Amino acid sequence: MKRAKVRMENPERLVCGVAAGMAWQFGWSCFWTRAVWAGAIVFMPGVSLLIYFVLALLVDQWKRPI
C-alpha cells in the first residue's frame, strides 16, 4: 500500500497525465487529485473516462516550465 501511495504522490504522469497536470495547474495535491479521479472512474466509468481523455487533449497546455 505504501508503494501505491508513493506512486500516486509522484507528479510524473501515469496514463495521460491529466491528474498530475490538474494538480500542478491549480496547486492541488497530486495524491488527492488522482484519488478523486480513481473514485470517479470506479463509480461512473463511462462518463469519467470520457472526461479524462478529453482533458488529456488539454494537458499539453499544462506542461510545467523547466
GROMACS elastic network, one bead per residue, 0.5 to 0.9 nm:
[ bonds ]
;  ai    aj funct       b0    kb
    1     4     6  0.51716   500
    1     5     6  0.63711   500
    1     6     6  0.87456   500
    2     5     6  0.51239   500
    2     6     6  0.61939   500
    2     7     6  0.85844   500
    3     6     6  0.51012   500
    3     7     6  0.60849   500
    3     8     6  0.86061   500
    4     7     6  0.50736   500
    4     8     6  0.61641   500
    4     9     6  0.86542   500
    5     8     6  0.51221   500
    5     9     6  0.62049   500
    5    10     6  0.87232   500
    5    31     6  0.73874   500
    6     9     6  0.51705   500
    6    10     6  0.63442   500
    6    31     6  0.85449   500
    7    10     6  0.52597   500
    7    11     6  0.85099   500
    7    12     6  0.86656   500
    7    14     6  0.88043   500
    7    31     6  0.85823   500
    8    11     6  0.76617   500
    8    12     6  0.89029   500
    8    14     6  0.84882   500
    8    30     6  0.69131   500
    8    31     6  0.50969   500
    8    32     6  0.84492   500
    8    34     6  0.66538   500
    8    35     6  0.80205   500
    9    12     6  0.87318   500
    9    29     6  0.77881   500
    9    30     6  0.54725   500
    9    32     6  0.83312   500
    9    34     6  0.84725   500
   10    13     6  0.81404   500
   10    20     6  0.84341   500
   10    30     6  0.72295   500
   10    31     6  0.78135   500
   11    14     6  0.87155   500
   11    17     6  0.86905   500
   11    19     6  0.87873   500
   11    20     6  0.54503   500
   11    21     6  0.83047   500
   11    23     6  0.84142   500
   11    24     6  0.82091   500
   11    30     6  0.63181   500
   11    31     6  0.86331   500
   12    17     6  0.75423   500
   12    20     6  0.69384   500
   13    16     6  0.64779   500
   13    18     6  0.77540   500
   13    19     6  0.79877   500
   13    20     6  0.61591   500
   13    21     6  0.82048   500
   14    17     6  0.59483   500
   14    18     6  0.87073   500
   14    19     6  0.86563   500
   14    20     6  0.82872   500
   15    18     6  0.78989   500
   16    19     6  0.81677   500
   16    20     6  0.88974   500
   16    52     6  0.83933   500
   16    53     6  0.75506   500
   16    55     6  0.89573   500
   16    56     6  0.57887   500
   16    57     6  0.89283   500
   16    59     6  0.80367   500
   17    20     6  0.53068   500
   17    21     6  0.58092   500
   17    22     6  0.84383   500
   17    56     6  0.70027   500
   17    59     6  0.69041   500
   18    21     6  0.50741   500
   18    22     6  0.60287   500
   18    23     6  0.84859   500
   18    34     6  0.88285   500
   18    52     6  0.68309   500
   18    53     6  0.80873   500
   18    55     6  0.64552   500
   18    56     6  0.55277   500
   18    57     6  0.89087   500
   18    58     6  0.83589   500
   18    59     6  0.60986   500
   19    22     6  0.51217   500
   19    23     6  0.60447   500
   19    24     6  0.85906   500
   19    30     6  0.68609   500
   19    31     6  0.88131   500
   19    33     6  0.57473   500
   19    34     6  0.54400   500
   19    37     6  0.72276   500
   19    52     6  0.86506   500
   20    23     6  0.50814   500
   20    24     6  0.61841   500
   20    25     6  0.85047   500
   20    29     6  0.87980   500
   20    30     6  0.57276   500
   20    31     6  0.87055   500
   20    33     6  0.75697   500
   20    34     6  0.75254   500
   21    24     6  0.52266   500
   21    25     6  0.59371   500
   21    26     6  0.85333   500
   21    30     6  0.86878   500
   21    59     6  0.60849   500
   21    60     6  0.88265   500
   21    62     6  0.57939   500
   21    63     6  0.71211   500
   21    64     6  0.82253   500
   22    25     6  0.50482   500
   22    26     6  0.60165   500
   22    27     6  0.79872   500
   22    28     6  0.75010   500
   22    30     6  0.82077   500
   22    33     6  0.75491   500
   22    59     6  0.80765   500
   22    62     6  0.77693   500
   23    26     6  0.55929   500
   23    27     6  0.55378   500
   23    29     6  0.57763   500
   23    30     6  0.51507   500
   23    31     6  0.86157   500
   23    32     6  0.86179   500
   23    33     6  0.62101   500
   23    34     6  0.86033   500
   24    27     6  0.51579   500
   24    28     6  0.64923   500
   24    29     6  0.80652   500
   24    30     6  0.75596   500
   24    62     6  0.79962   500
   24    63     6  0.88504   500
   24    64     6  0.76967   500
   25    28     6  0.78720   500
   25    62     6  0.64389   500
   25    63     6  0.86917   500
   25    64     6  0.84945   500
   27    30     6  0.87959   500
   28    31     6  0.87246   500
   28    32     6  0.77349   500
   28    33     6  0.69536   500
   29    32     6  0.54520   500
   29    33     6  0.61501   500
   29    34     6  0.86295   500
   30    33     6  0.51709   500
   30    34     6  0.61519   500
   30    35     6  0.85185   500
   31    34     6  0.53270   500
   31    35     6  0.61142   500
   31    36     6  0.87333   500
   32    36     6  0.60612   500
   32    37     6  0.85012   500
   33    36     6  0.52918   500
   33    37     6  0.63037   500
   33    38     6  0.86581   500
   34    37     6  0.50576   500
   34    38     6  0.60426   500
   34    39     6  0.85542   500
   35    38     6  0.50742   500
   35    39     6  0.61696   500
   35    40     6  0.86023   500
   36    39     6  0.50851   500
   36    40     6  0.61081   500
   36    41     6  0.85720   500
   37    40     6  0.50599   500
   37    41     6  0.61073   500
   37    42     6  0.85984   500
   37    48     6  0.77612   500
   37    52     6  0.82742   500
   38    41     6  0.51477   500
   38    42     6  0.62166   500
   38    43     6  0.87374   500
   39    42     6  0.51081   500
   39    43     6  0.62016   500
   39    44     6  0.83392   500
   40    43     6  0.52674   500
   40    44     6  0.56117   500
   40    45     6  0.70607   500
   40    47     6  0.87742   500
   40    48     6  0.60466   500
   40    49     6  0.87869   500
   41    44     6  0.52706   500
   41    46     6  0.76527   500
   41    47     6  0.79756   500
   41    48     6  0.52105   500
   41    49     6  0.64081   500
   41    52     6  0.89577   500
   42    45     6  0.57099   500
   42    48     6  0.86338   500
   43    48     6  0.86381   500
   44    47     6  0.59080   500
   44    48     6  0.58207   500
   44    49     6  0.82820   500
   45    48     6  0.52947   500
   45    49     6  0.58321   500
   45    50     6  0.83725   500
   46    49     6  0.54923   500
   46    50     6  0.62230   500
   46    51     6  0.87260   500
   47    50     6  0.51745   500
   47    51     6  0.62017   500
   47    52     6  0.84991   500
   48    51     6  0.51458   500
   48    52     6  0.59137   500
   48    53     6  0.86166   500
   49    53     6  0.61280   500
   49    54     6  0.84405   500
   50    53     6  0.54569   500
   50    54     6  0.61745   500
   50    55     6  0.86081   500
   51    54     6  0.50779   500
   51    55     6  0.60600   500
   51    56     6  0.85062   500
   52    55     6  0.52051   500
   52    56     6  0.62366   500
   53    57     6  0.69008   500
   54    57     6  0.55657   500
   54    58     6  0.74054   500
   55    58     6  0.51510   500
   55    59     6  0.65138   500
   56    59     6  0.51412   500
   56    60     6  0.76897   500
   57    60     6  0.66279   500
   57    61     6  0.85085   500
   58    61     6  0.56545   500
   58    62     6  0.70333   500
   59    63     6  0.68189   500
   60    63     6  0.58372   500
   63    66     6  0.88916   500
